[in-house]
């Protein structure tokens, strides 16, 4: 499966080097400067590199990205610009970070296509955010599932980095390593989603978490197998996995930093349906094609855990993976079955294809009801839960449901900063009535409109009053865009959750 290979950069970075031997390409990144200064810098770069017959035409271009082949090789100039306002309190505005990350990713593809290996990067008046964005964008764009899966050796690419200007930035290997760690945490989530369901199941995810991620001693990995789930009355979770040869399980990745923190833990819960047939309410064949990605929430939570542990994050965190395979056989749960949840609710199965909320419900109850020093302040669940949210918001914007206004604002801002937007959706309480059951406390799904809302309302029953947020995500990139130069798993919402965690340290 080659999980470890996506956690190692294939790049070599030479820091504070203005001249590269046998340089084949030059990249200039222009940061926050006045319009007059930007034009002066642009003119200076073009005149330094261009042939005389190119100069006038290049100086007349009105583009944020200028690319040409000059006297000494290929040249790219990436220029910062004012953010185009879109309204919505700025929450959908593109940030400089997101733009430079995606431009760097696009640039790497062009460098590879032209077999350009020795590249000089000159950062002029940039802040740390832009510098970090370029490193992360390059690393994200370097991922290729086919090559990784087939163990194709990657060529080492050498980048020579230098920073100039009045802004004081400490560019060193530690800075590079921090940026690469963020990117590799996203890569981990992408790769797990891309792996085929004959490789990925609850047992193999357990093995990856315990053996391949080199967690430090600040992490313990606790596994609740199907026997432990039964002892804990996690009957919803068990019901989902009844039709599979691989029993369900819950993983708790407990992170406690070396330096003791006075703050309560943050708990993440990820939906980990390693393949979803829909159960007896089986999906049509077209609806089953991408169902290996139904563990995208768990993959994201594992990526976030990897970042927290290896970055020595300052605050305690717990990461729960709700793992099962929703298969079809004589043991599969049936519509109209009744199961009592760990929280005590009696739930009627209305639709076996509304299984993600079932595994999340029992695991959320475990996370929310931890006691003492393990009691969480926040409970965040991440799940590829409904097609309804994609209809409403498209593939790129996650649906955000929460019972806390301050938390909503924090998560939306983190999404905007990282170019990984989420949008707050309403928890319309009266819609819960559509899940009324004559035989149980409630059903697991409802007919009609508002499917993403009713799913979130179901989950809210299991947050035990904690500050809770539910992210309904797609976790998939249908086509190559920006830094995601390989279509498939997108790593959503790892970047935005890392950004949010930084603000909560």
C-alpha positions in Angstrom: 0.0 0.0 0.0 3.1 2.2 0.4 1.6 4.5 3.0 5.0 5.4 4.4 6.2 6.7 1.0 3.7 9.5 1.0 5.1 10.7 4.3 8.5 11.4 2.9 9.3 14.4 0.6 11.0 13.7 -2.7 12.3 17.2 -2.8 15.7 18.6 -1.9 15.7 22.2 -0.6 18.8 24.4 -0.6 18.0 27.3 1.6 19.3 30.9 1.1 20.9 30.0 -2.1 20.6 32.7 -4.9 22.6 30.8 -7.5 22.1 27.2 -8.5 24.6 25.3 -10.5 23.1 24.4 -13.9 19.9 26.2 -13.0 17.2 25.4 -15.5 14.3 27.5 -14.3 13.8 30.6 -12.2 10.7 31.4 -10.1 10.1 34.8 -8.6 7.4 35.2 -5.9 6.4 38.8 -5.4 4.7 39.5 -2.1 3.1 42.4 -0.3 4.4 45.6 -2.0 2.9 48.8 -3.4 1.8 48.8 -7.0 4.8 51.0 -8.0 7.2 48.7 -6.3 5.6 45.6 -7.9 5.9 47.1 -11.4 9.5 48.1 -10.7 10.4 44.6 -9.5 8.6 43.0 -12.5 10.5 45.3 -14.9 13.8 44.5 -13.3 13.2 40.7 -13.5 12.0 40.8 -17.1 14.9 42.9 -18.2 17.4 40.6 -16.5 16.1 37.4 -18.1 14.4 38.3 -21.4 15.8 38.6 -24.8 15.6 42.1 -26.2 12.8 41.3 -28.6 10.7 39.9 -25.8 11.0 42.8 -23.3 8.4 45.2 -24.5 5.7 42.6 -25.0 6.4 41.0 -21.6 6.3 44.4 -19.9 2.9 45.0 -21.4 1.3 41.9 -20.0 -1.4 42.4 -17.3 -1.3 39.0 -15.6 -0.7 37.7 -12.1 1.4 34.9 -13.6 4.1 35.8 -16.2 5.9 32.9 -17.9 8.5 33.0 -20.6 11.7 31.3 -21.8 14.5 33.8 -21.4 18.3 34.0 -21.8 19.1 31.7 -18.9 16.1 29.3 -18.9 12.4 29.2 -18.1 11.1 32.0 -15.9 7.9 32.2 -13.9 6.8 35.4 -12.0 4.0 34.9 -9.4 2.6 38.2 -8.2 0.4 38.9 -5.1 -2.7 41.0 -5.7 -5.6 42.4 -3.9 -8.2 39.8 -2.9 -11.3 39.9 -5.1 -14.2 40.5 -2.8 -17.2 38.1 -3.0 -19.3 39.3 -0.2 -20.5 36.8 2.4 -18.4 38.5 5.1 -15.3 37.6 3.2 -15.7 33.9 4.0 -15.6 32.8 0.4 -12.8 35.2 -0.7 -9.6 33.6 -2.0 -6.6 34.2 0.2 -3.1 34.8 -0.9 -2.2 31.5 0.8 -4.6 29.5 -1.3 -3.7 31.3 -4.5 0.1 30.8 -4.1 -0.4 27.2 -3.0 -2.4 26.3 -6.1 -0.1 28.3 -8.4 2.9 26.4 -7.0 1.2 23.1 -7.6 0.4 24.1 -11.2 4.0 25.2 -11.6 5.4 21.9 -10.5 3.4 20.1 -13.2 5.0 22.4 -15.8 8.5 21.9 -14.4 8.0 18.1 -14.6 6.5 18.2 -18.1 9.6 20.1 -19.3 12.0 17.9 -17.2 13.3 21.0 -15.3 15.0 19.8 -12.1 17.2 22.5 -10.8 14.9 25.5 -9.9 15.7 28.8 -8.2 13.0 30.3 -6.1 13.4 34.0 -5.2 10.9 35.2 -2.6 10.6 39.0 -2.6 8.8 40.8 0.3 6.7 37.7 1.1 5.3 36.8 4.5 5.5 33.4 6.1 2.1 32.5 4.8 3.1 32.8 1.2 6.4 31.0 1.7 4.6 28.2 3.5 2.0 28.1 0.7 4.5 27.5 -2.0 6.3 24.7 -0.1 2.9 23.0 0.6 1.7 23.5 -2.9 4.8 21.8 -4.4 4.5 18.9 -2.0 0.8 18.3 -2.7 1.3 18.4 -6.4 4.0 15.8 -6.2 1.6 13.1 -5.2 0.7 10.4 -7.8 -1.2 7.4 -6.6 -0.2 5.1 -9.5 3.5 5.7 -9.0 3.2 5.4 -5.2 1.1 2.2 -5.4 3.5 0.6 -7.9 6.6 1.7 -6.0 7.9 3.7 -9.0 11.0 5.6 -7.7 10.5 9.3 -7.8 13.2 11.6 -9.2 14.7 14.0 -6.7 14.0 17.6 -7.6 16.2 20.3 -6.2 14.9 23.7 -5.3 17.2 26.6 -4.3 15.3 29.1 -2.1 16.2 32.6 -1.2 14.3 35.4 0.6 14.9 39.1 0.1 13.2 42.3 1.3 12.5 44.2 4.5 10.2 41.5 5.9 12.2 39.3 8.3 11.4 35.7 7.8 13.5 32.9 9.3 13.8 30.5 6.4 15.5 27.4 7.6 15.0 23.6 7.5 12.7 23.7 10.5 10.4 26.0 8.6 10.5 23.8 5.6 9.9 20.6 7.7 6.8 22.2 9.3 5.3 23.0 6.0 6.1 19.6 4.6 4.4 18.0 7.6 1.2 19.8 6.9 1.3 18.7 3.3 2.2 15.1 4.1 -0.8 14.9 6.6 -3.0 15.9 3.7 -1.2 13.3 1.5 -1.9 10.6 4.0 -5.6 11.3 3.9 -5.6 11.4 0.1 -3.7 8.2 -0.2 -6.0 6.2 2.2 -9.0 7.4 0.3 -7.4 6.4 -3.0 -6.5 2.9 -1.9 -8.8 0.2 -3.3 -11.3 -1.5 -0.9 -9.6 -4.9 -1.4 -6.6 -3.3 0.5 -8.5 -1.0 2.9 -10.8 -2.4 5.5 -11.2 -1.9 9.3 -8.3 -4.3 10.0 -5.9 -2.8 7.6 -6.6 0.8 8.9 -5.8 -0.5 12.4 -2.5 -1.9 11.1 -1.6 1.3 9.4 -2.4 3.4 12.5 -0.4 1.1 14.8 2.6 0.2 12.6 3.2 2.6 9.8 2.7 6.1 11.1 5.7 6.1 13.5 3.6 7.8 16.2 5.8 9.2 19.1 5.4 8.1 22.7 2.9 10.9 23.2 0.4 8.8 21.4 -1.4 5.6 22.4 -3.6 3.7 20.0 -6.5 1.9 21.6 -8.6 -0.6 19.6 -12.2 -1.7 20.4 -12.9 -4.8 18.4 -16.4 -6.2 17.8 -16.4 -7.9 21.2 -15.6 -4.7 23.0 -18.2 -2.9 20.9 -20.8 -5.4 22.0 -19.8 -5.0 25.7 -20.2 -1.3 25.3 -23.6 -1.6 23.8 -22.5 0.0 20.5 -25.2 -1.9 18.6 -25.6 0.7 15.9 -21.9 0.4 15.0 -22.1 -3.4 15.1 -25.3 -3.4 12.9 -23.5 -1.7 10.1 -20.7 -4.2 9.9 -22.8 -7.3 10.3 -22.7 -8.2 6.6 -18.9 -8.0 6.2 -16.2 -10.7 6.7 -14.1 -8.0 8.4 -15.7 -7.1 11.7 -16.2 -3.4 12.7 -14.0 -1.7 15.2 -13.3 1.7 16.8 -9.8 3.2 17.0 -9.0 5.8 19.6 -5.7 7.6 19.0 -5.0 9.4 22.2 -2.5 12.3 22.0 -1.2 14.0 25.1 1.6 16.5 24.6 4.9 16.2 26.6 4.2 19.6 28.2 1.1 19.3 30.3 -1.7 21.6 29.1 -4.5 23.1 31.3 -6.9 23.0 28.4 -9.4 20.2 27.8 -8.9 17.9 24.9 -10.4 18.3 21.5 -12.1 15.2 20.1 -12.4 14.3 16.5 -14.6 11.5 15.1 -14.2 10.2 11.6 -16.7 8.1 9.6 -14.8 5.1 8.3 -17.0 3.1 6.1 -14.3 1.4 4.1 -16.8 0.4 1.3 -20.4 1.2 1.2 -22.7 -1.0 -0.9 -25.7 0.6 0.7 -26.5 -2.7 2.4 -29.8 -4.4 1.6 -31.0 -1.0 0.4 -28.3 -1.4 -2.2 -27.0 1.4 -4.3 -27.3 1.5 -8.0 -24.1 0.5 -9.8 -23.4 4.2 -10.7 -23.7 5.2 -7.0 -21.2 2.6 -5.9 -18.3 3.6 -8.1 -16.7 6.0 -5.6 -17.8 4.3 -2.4 -14.2 3.4 -1.4 -14.1 7.1 -0.4 -16.8 6.6 2.2 -14.0 6.4 4.8 -12.8 9.9 3.9 -13.8 11.3 7.3 -11.7 8.7 9.1 -8.8 9.3 6.7 -9.0 13.0 7.4 -9.0 12.4 11.1 -6.0 10.1 10.8 -4.2 12.8 8.8 -5.0 15.4 11.5 -3.8 13.0 14.2 -0.5 12.5 12.3 0.0 16.3 12.2 -0.8 16.8 15.8 1.5 14.1 17.1 4.5 14.9 14.8 4.2 18.7 15.3 4.2 18.4 19.1 0.8 20.2 19.2 0.4 21.9 22.5 -3.1 20.7 23.4 -4.4 17.2 24.2 -6.5 15.6 21.4 -8.4 12.4 20.9 -9.0 11.0 17.4 -11.7 8.4 17.0 -12.1 6.3 13.8 -15.5 4.6 13.4 -14.6 1.7 11.1 -17.0 -0.7 9.4 -17.7 -2.1 5.9 -21.4 -1.9 4.8 -21.7 -5.1 2.9 -24.5 -7.5 1.9 -25.1 -11.0 3.1 -27.7 -13.0 5.1 -26.5 -11.3 8.3 -26.9 -7.7 7.1 -29.1 -5.3 9.0 -32.6 -4.9 7.5 -35.0 -2.0 7.1 -37.3 -2.0 10.2 -34.7 -3.7 12.4 -34.5 -2.1 15.9 -31.1 -1.4 17.7 -30.4 0.3 20.9 -27.6 2.8 20.8 -24.8 3.2 23.4 -26.5 6.4 24.4 -29.7 4.5 25.2 -31.9 5.6 22.2 -33.8 2.9 20.4 -33.3 3.4 16.7 -35.3 2.0 13.8 -33.5 1.2 10.6 -35.4 3.0 7.9 -32.6 2.9 5.3 -29.5 0.6 5.5 -27.7 3.1 3.2 -27.9 5.7 6.0 -25.2 3.8 7.8 -22.6 6.5 8.4 -24.6 8.2 11.0 -25.0 4.9 12.9 -21.3 4.3 13.4 -20.7 7.9 14.2 -23.5 8.0 16.8 -22.1 5.3 19.0 -18.5 6.5 18.7 -19.5 10.1 19.3 -21.2 8.9 22.5 -17.9 7.4 23.6 -16.0 10.6 22.8 -18.5 13.0 24.4 -18.8 11.1 27.6 -15.2 10.8 28.6 -14.6 11.9 32.2 -12.1 13.9 34.2 -9.0 15.1 32.3 -10.2 13.3 29.1 -13.6 15.2 28.9 -13.5 17.1 25.6 -14.2 20.8 25.2 -15.0 20.4 21.5 -16.4 17.4 19.6 -15.9 17.6 15.8 -17.1 14.8 13.5 -16.1 14.6 9.9 -18.0 12.4 7.4 -18.9 11.8 3.8 -22.4 11.7 5.0 -24.9 12.8 2.4 -25.3 13.4 -1.3 -27.7 16.2 -0.4 -24.9 18.5 0.8 -23.1 18.1 -2.5 -26.3 19.1 -4.3 -26.6 22.2 -2.1 -22.9 23.3 -2.0 -21.0 21.4 -4.7 -18.0 19.2 -4.2 -15.6 21.8 -2.9 -17.5 23.4 0.0 -18.2 21.4 3.1 -21.5 21.6 4.9 -21.0 22.8 8.5 -23.5 22.1 11.2 -22.9 23.2 14.8 -24.6 24.0 18.0 -22.2 26.8 18.9 -22.0 30.1 17.1 -18.4 30.9 18.1 -17.2 27.5 16.9 -19.0 28.1 13.6 -17.2 31.4 13.1 -13.8 29.8 13.9 -14.2 26.9 11.6 -15.5 29.1 8.7 -12.5 31.4 9.1 -10.1 28.5 9.1 -11.7 27.2 6.0 -11.4 30.5 4.2 -7.8 31.0 5.2 -6.8 27.6 3.8 -9.0 27.8 0.6 -10.9 24.8 2.0 -14.2 26.5 2.6 -17.1 25.3 4.6 -20.5 26.9 4.9 -22.8 26.9 7.9 -26.1 25.2 7.4 -29.2 25.4 9.6 -30.2 22.8 12.2 -33.9 23.2 11.7 -35.2 21.3 14.7 -38.7 20.8 13.4 -37.3 18.7 10.6 -36.4 16.0 13.1 -40.1 15.1 13.2 -39.7 13.4 9.8 -37.6 10.7 11.5 -40.5 9.9 13.9 -41.0 6.1 14.4 -44.0 4.2 15.8 -41.7 1.5 17.1 -38.6 3.3 18.4 -37.4 6.7 19.7 -36.6 7.7 16.1 -35.5 6.3 12.7 -32.1 6.7 11.1 -33.3 8.6 8.0 -36.2 10.5 6.6 -37.8 10.7 3.2 -38.1 14.0 1.2 -36.0 17.2 1.2 -33.3 18.4 3.6 -31.4 15.2 3.8 -28.2 16.8 5.0 -30.1 18.6 7.8 -31.9 15.6 9.1 -28.7 13.6 9.1 -27.0 16.3 11.2 -30.0 16.4 13.5 -29.7 12.7 14.0 -26.0 13.1 15.0 -26.8 16.0 17.3 -28.6 13.6 19.6 -25.3 12.0 20.4 -23.0 14.9 21.2 -24.1 14.9 24.9 -24.4 18.7 25.0 -20.7 19.3 24.1 -19.6 22.1 21.7 -20.1 20.1 18.6 -19.6 20.6 14.9 -20.4 18.2 12.0 -18.6 18.6 8.7 -20.4 16.9 5.8 -17.6 16.6 3.2 -17.0 15.1 -0.3 -13.3 14.3 0.2 -12.8 13.8 -3.5 -11.4 15.8 -6.4 -13.2 14.8 -9.7 -10.5 16.5 -11.8 -7.1 18.0 -11.5 -7.2 21.5 -9.9 -4.5 23.7 -8.5 -2.1 21.9 -6.1 -4.2 18.7 -6.4 -2.5 17.5 -9.6 -3.8 14.0 -9.2 -7.6 13.5 -9.3 -9.0 11.4 -6.5 -8.9 11.8 -2.7 -8.6 15.5 -1.9 -7.6 15.4 1.8 -10.6 17.6 2.7 -10.7 19.1 5.4 -7.3 18.4 6.9 -5.8 21.8 6.1 -8.6 23.8 7.6 -8.7 21.6 10.7 -5.0 22.1 11.2 -5.5 25.9 10.9 -8.3 25.7 13.4 -6.2 23.7 15.8 -3.4 26.2 15.7 -5.9 28.9 16.9 -7.0 26.7 19.8 -3.6 25.8 21.1 
